[in-house]
Each structure stands twice: as C-alpha cells, then as structure tokens.
Amino acid sequence: MTVESLVVFEKIDTHVGLLTLRRPQRLNALSFTAVKQLQALLDRLMDDIDTRVVILTGAGKGFCAGADLKAQVSGEQGAWDASKGRIQSDYLMQQAYASITAKLRRIPQPLIAAVNGVAAGAGFSLALACDVRIASPRARFNCAFTSIGLGGGDVGSSYFLPKILGSSLAAELMYSGRFIEADEALATGLVSRVCDDQSLLESAIEMARQFVTNTSPFGLRITKETINHVSEGMSLEQVLQLENRNQVMALQTADFSESVSAWTRNEKHVYTDH
Ligand code: T3D
C-alpha cells in the first residue's frame, strides 16, 4: 500500500528548502502519519547542511489546524501504540507531537514560517518553533487545546509564547484560546511581516535567499545555536562567552577571510562553506 505524502520537502534552489504540510481538506491537521513523516523529514534535515534555510508552510487555505481530531474520533488511525495501555500510548503520542518542536529547534537551518491561514493548537506551536514568522492576512493563531478540554500549553506553546509576546498576552491566549488575527499578530511582534496571499511564499523565499546571501553557512548555523542556547536562559557572562567562542571559530573560516578581502575590493563574496 502506498502511503500518501502528507508533508512534502522540496528544494527551491541549492540552499533553500520548502516543507509543506499537505492535507488541505483538513487544514493540514496532523494525523499520526503526518507526525511520523514530519519527524523523518526533520531527521534528514539534521544532516543536510547544503540546505541552509527552510521555509514551513501549509497547502491550501490553512497553515495547520493542530492534531487531526477527526482521525482521533473516527478511530481511522487507532491508538498511537495499540500494544500499550491507554496512558502509555497517549504519552508516546504526546512525546511524538512534542518531538516535532524539539527537532524544529535542533535542525541547523533557520526556519521561516510562511503562515498562510489558520494556525491552531499544535499548528500554532509549529509556527512558534520557527525562527521567523511571516503571515498572510488570512493567518490567525490560537491555543485550540484550551477549547477541547486540554491545558493551554502544548507542543511547546507555553515555552515560546511568553518569550515572544510577554507573559500577560501569552497567559490570556493560553487561558482563553481566543484567536489572534494577522493585524494583531503584526502589532504584537508574533509575526514580523504581513504580505498578501499571492506574495507570501515569494516573500519567504526572498527572505531565505537574503539569509543565504548575507550570512555565511557557518554563521547561520552558529546563530541558530546561539538563539537556542540564549532562549534556554543564560547569564550575560555566559552569553558573552558563547558569542566569543563562536566568533573565534568563525574568524578561522575561509568565508571570513575571503569576505573581508572581497570587501576591501568593494566586491561581494559568495559564501561557500569550504
Ligand atoms: O489530542 C491530542 O492528540 C494531543 C495533541 C494535541 C495537539 C492539538 O493540536 S489539540 C488542538 C486540535 N485542533 C483544534 O482543536 C482545532 C479544530 N478546528 C477548528 O477549531 C476549526 O476548524 C478552525 C478554527 C481551525 C478553522 O475553522 P474554519 O471555519 O476556518 O474551517 P473549518 O470549516 O472548521 O475546517 C475546514 C475543514 O477542516 C473541516 O472539514 P470539512 O467539514 O470541510 O470536511 C474541518 O472539520 C477540518 N478540520 C479543521 N480542523 C481540523 C479538521 N480536521 C481534523 N482535525 C482538525 N484539527
């Protein structure tokens, strides 16, 4: 039996990759199969340093409506692990959904979420786990967990939301499950840009290419590592130590010496990562 691809990875060009959640009829809700496919694709990206930046988006009119509730209630996908007890199986399932967030942060590529529509529940968490979010006017975000009897923090939302939005708005969203629409998302810094539907993906690609052109491959990787470490909570001294270590390593790369040399000739160096 062939399994439908619910998540597709394609190269836009040599260094920019596009991950598309592809189940538009369910607003790209994450079934167990989709979770497993996403896990596998992210595992591959872990070692794919030719791909320097990754864009995450959804097919159709939604970004991702969170866990596939229809698949759960209809029984079409059964338990995560039918050989286990209910609690054990549900815990494995939760760990699998949560592993997506961990993998999104762990892969070396900076992630740009091109949020083309609703991002609910785990779909909101996916967007939060990306480095940059840009949105179409149709984008809206909510902690849908709240509305179905779950806690308001899931798949990393309670980690990211206070950092991105501050504790008051984060708590309001987690307690209420209310939607934050594109204009409010822009005003509060949840997204860095709102573009019309037609130009959203093009804007994400343009931003990704800007990252590739303006920052060395090693620089991109160590910047993402730094963002990860700093967001875990570090003292100023620890941050300075980490930045110093990174810059001393970067100073030894050919991309550093060659770009400085190109600068003296008023030329632009093309980064190669050799
Ligand atoms: O439980 C666990 O597995 C633990 C993990 C939890 C993580 C979570 O993500 S929990 C949160 C799950 N998500 C939700 O609760 C959101 C449910 N969906 C909605 O509230 C609404 O659909 C939206 C607000 C997202 C969008 O509303 P709207 O009016 O724009 O679209 P719609 O008409 O409701 O949805 C379009 C179709 O997508 C519709 O199918 P139909 O009737 O056209 O055949 C709808 O049923 C389907 N759909 C939307 N969300 C989901 C879904 N199908 C499966 N799962 C969904 N989550």
Residues whose N, C-alpha, C, O or C-beta is under 5 A from the ligand:
A	BS01	T3D	Q25 R26 L27 A29 A65 G66 A67 D68 L69 K70 V118 A120 G121 A122 G123 A144 F145 I148
